[in-house]
Amino acid sequence: MNRETSFDLKTVDSSFVAALQGILGVNKVLTEHEDIIPYAFDGTAALKVRPGAVVFPESSVEVSQCVKLARAASVPVVTRGSGTGLSGGSVPLDGCLVICLVKMDQIVEVDPKNLTLRAQCGVITKEIDDAAARVGLFYPPDPGSMKISTIGGNVAENSGGLRGLKYGVTRDYVMGIQVVLPDGELVFLGNKCVKDVAGYSMKDLFVGSEGTLGIITEVLLKLLPRPKARRTMLALYDSMEAAAETISAIIAARIIPCTLEFLDRMTVGCVEDYAKIGLPTDVEALVLMETDGHPVVVEEEAARMMELAKKCGAREVTIAADEQEGAKLASARRSAFSALARIRPTTILEDVTVPRSELASMVAFINEVAARHRLQIGTFGHLGDGNLHPTFLTDERNTEEMHRVELALEEIVSETLRLGGTVTGEHGVGLAKKAFVKRQLGEGSYELMRTIKKALDPTGLLNPGKIFDLASASPDPSV
């Protein structure tokens, strides 16, 4: 028995498997070891656990039935989509039931009159924007994994993306969600109304809850009119400080770009080696700038941003001649993770956010930590909103090196909190960051989260051990 859970985590028995097959059919239930290996991990390095069974429902009702069955059998449930998460949020427990939602992949409705789109949770994120584009609309959130991640996972993790500075994160576009609660009850929270203040904003409780409070099976999303124009620029710098000063100058000029992204020297070199875009590899920082909107405003903002970049010390600033060239420049940032992942056997993509005024010092601190612990760390991220992705290039088979990675991460998180930042800007807490959450939130806020978990999921059925330990989320037996 795992001391952190009230569940018996031995392999699920044959009667439970037979009951699942009765609900879903034999072909939608996997139990053989070789079949379930792909569902034993997500995008987080060094986290691999064997589930007891994996199921593939195709409707909210089937999800509800699976949850009711698991609850009756005291089998913990972990939900997953494409498995692109980077905080261990969908890593299973030994012997748990994994509910994989990738077959729930239908766009239910596109409503141009109300600027909304309703979709099942397993729809790929880019397909949401593609469907919106066909009617002249726009779904702004664009996580780096948008071509493979599912919209349900984006909502459960409250994913960000490159356009977050101007357009916000996933939460800002969720108007309603269908959720299966821990007792199996199916509820819909929210509606198409732009203004609705009736009662608690329950949908917001589930956005970013990482599958610990309920299973999101459908989403109702807000869409925007598609921007009529876009300009993409690339600025090259000989110092990180100059790049950071450019960001401050742009914001001070009351310009809110669509995108302000940066890559450090190591990342630029890896991207150029990988993608052959034609980037100079002797720069200390590269900043990608994009503005979108009305054509006249876009041209004015682009010219002003280039002027500010040069004034702040950019060695060179180039502007894309057309959308095709702009996409090529943007690919430098979008390919950063893939490029870095080629260097060493293990790539650990971290996620911290600091106030924008602290960006330059934080990047310098990360570089100093890397040198002191003899580690390779490439840093890139969303410079406009302070979100950094220090990326450890390492080898999880090297125990001594992984210990140095842990020490370095502890220092980076501590400095992030000292500067008034957050331990995660978009990847979520999951398993990877739960040791740091209490330090950021403080005792009162931390206890409030545990109270909500206890109220909605008193037995810890859903995604146990994520965000906080199960023992902390279980009811007090003396009550």
C-alpha positions, 0 to 999 in steps of 0.5 A: 500500500502506498502511504500517500493514497487510500487506493490499493495500487495492485494490477486491476482485476479481471472483473473490473476489466470485463466491466470496462469492456462491457461499457466500451467494447473489447477494442477500447480497453488495453491491459497488455504490457506492450500495449499500454507502454505509450501511456505510461509517461507524458512529455516530462523527462524521467517519469514513467509508471505502468497503469493497470488499464487504458480505455478510449471512450468516445462520449461524455456518457462513456467517460461518466460510466468509466468513472462510476465503475472506477469509484465503485472498485476503488481504482484511481483515475488519471486522464490524458490526451496526447501526452504532451504535458511537461509537468507530469500531470498525466503520468499514471499511478501503478495499477490505475485506470488511464482514461485516454480522450483522444477519440473524442475528437469532434468539433461539435459546432462553429457559431459565427453569430456568437463568435463561439466554437464547441468541441470535444476534448480530444480535438487537436488545438491547431484544428480549433484555429483552423476551423475558426479560420474557415469562417474568418475567425481566430482562436488565439492561444497557441502553445508550442505543442498546438499541432499535437496537443488536445484542447481538453489538455490545454484547458486542464493545464490552462496553457499559454503560448507565443501570443499570450502577451496580447491575447492571454491564455486558455482561460481567457477563451473558455466560456463553458465546459462539460465536466465529469465529476469524481462521482461520475455526474455529468455537468455543463458549466457556463454558456454563450452569454458574454455577460453572466454573473449568476452564482460562482464562476464554476467553470474557472475552478476546473480550468487549470485544475489538471484533472484533479477535480473533474474530467473535461469532456467538451469545451465552449470557446470564445473566438475573435475576428481574425487579424487583417494584417501581421508583421514579423521582425527579428532583432539580434543583440550582443547582450541580454540586457539590451534585449530586455531593455527593448521589451521594456521600451516597447511596453512603455511606448504602449505597444502590445505586440502579438509576440515578443519571444527570445532565444539565448546564444545556445538555443540560437546555435541549436536552432540554426544547426537544426532548421538551417534558417540562416540565423547568426550564431554569434549573438547573445540574444535573438528577439522575435517581434510580431504585431497584428491587427488593422493594416495601418496600425500594424505598419505603424507599430512595426516601424516603431518597434524596429526603431526602439530595438535599434535605439536599445542596441540591437545589432540588426533588425530585419522585417519579413517581406511577406507572411511566408517569410514571417512564418520562417522567422517565427519557426526559429522560436517554434523549433527551439525545443526540438532543436535543443532536444537533439543535443543530449539524451534527456531534455528537461524543459522548465517553466518559470515566470518573473516580473518583466523588469527582472528578466535580464537578471534572471537570465544572467542568474540561470547562466551563472547556475549552469556554469557553476553546476557544469550543466548545459542550459539553453534558455528561451521564452516569452520575453513580453510576459516574463515567462522563461523556459530554461531547458536542461540538456542532460542524461537521466541515466547519469545519476550524478549529473541528474543530482546537479540538475536538481540542485540547479533547478532548486536555485532557479526556483528559489531565485524566481520566488525571491524576485516575485515570480511564479514556479509555473507560467504555463506548464502546470504543477503536476508532479514536477512542481508540486514540491514548490507550490506551498512556498509560492502560495503560502499556508492559507492559499495552499490549504484552501486548494486542499479544502476544495479538493477534499470537497469535490473529490473526498477519496482522491479518485482523480489524478491522485498525487498531482499538485499536492500529495494525496495524504494532504488531500484526503479527508481527516479520518477523525472527522 
